[in-house]
Amino acid sequence: MPRALWWLLVGMALNVTGGSFLWPLNTIYLHEQLDHAGGGGSGADA
């Protein structure tokens, strides 16, 4: 396997791993921001 392709695969793996760690934090942040915005919604957690 060429060295450049190996580095590309390593970079892609790091990118996916980092994104999977940030996704839950992003979801919590957006949920809190939208909850404080008073946008209504279903009111299931009110």
C-alpha positions as CSV (number, residue, x, y, z in Angstrom):
1,M,0.0,0.0,0.0
2,P,1.4,3.4,-0.9
3,R,2.5,5.6,2.0
4,A,0.2,8.5,1.0
5,L,-2.8,6.2,1.0
6,W,-1.9,4.8,4.4
7,W,-1.8,8.4,5.8
8,L,-5.1,9.2,4.1
9,L,-6.7,6.2,5.9
10,V,-5.2,7.2,9.2
11,G,-6.5,10.7,8.8
12,M,-10.0,9.5,7.9
13,A,-10.0,7.2,10.9
14,L,-9.0,10.1,13.2
15,N,-11.6,12.3,11.6
16,V,-14.4,9.8,12.1
17,T,-13.3,9.1,15.7
18,G,-13.2,12.8,16.6
19,G,-16.6,13.4,15.1
20,S,-18.1,10.5,17.0
21,F,-16.8,12.0,20.3
22,L,-18.1,15.5,19.5
23,W,-21.6,14.4,18.3
24,P,-23.0,13.8,21.8
25,L,-21.7,17.1,23.1
26,N,-23.1,18.9,20.1
27,T,-26.5,17.2,20.6
28,I,-26.6,18.2,24.3
29,Y,-25.6,21.8,23.5
30,L,-28.2,22.2,20.8
31,H,-30.9,20.6,22.9
32,E,-30.2,23.1,25.8
33,Q,-30.0,26.1,23.4
34,L,-33.3,25.2,21.7
35,D,-35.0,24.5,25.0
36,H,-34.0,27.9,26.4
37,A,-35.1,29.7,23.2
38,G,-38.7,29.1,24.1
39,G,-39.6,27.9,20.7
40,G,-42.6,25.8,21.9
41,G,-42.3,22.2,20.8
42,S,-44.2,19.2,21.9
43,G,-43.8,19.9,25.6
44,A,-43.0,16.3,26.3
45,D,-40.2,17.2,28.8
46,A,-42.0,20.1,30.4
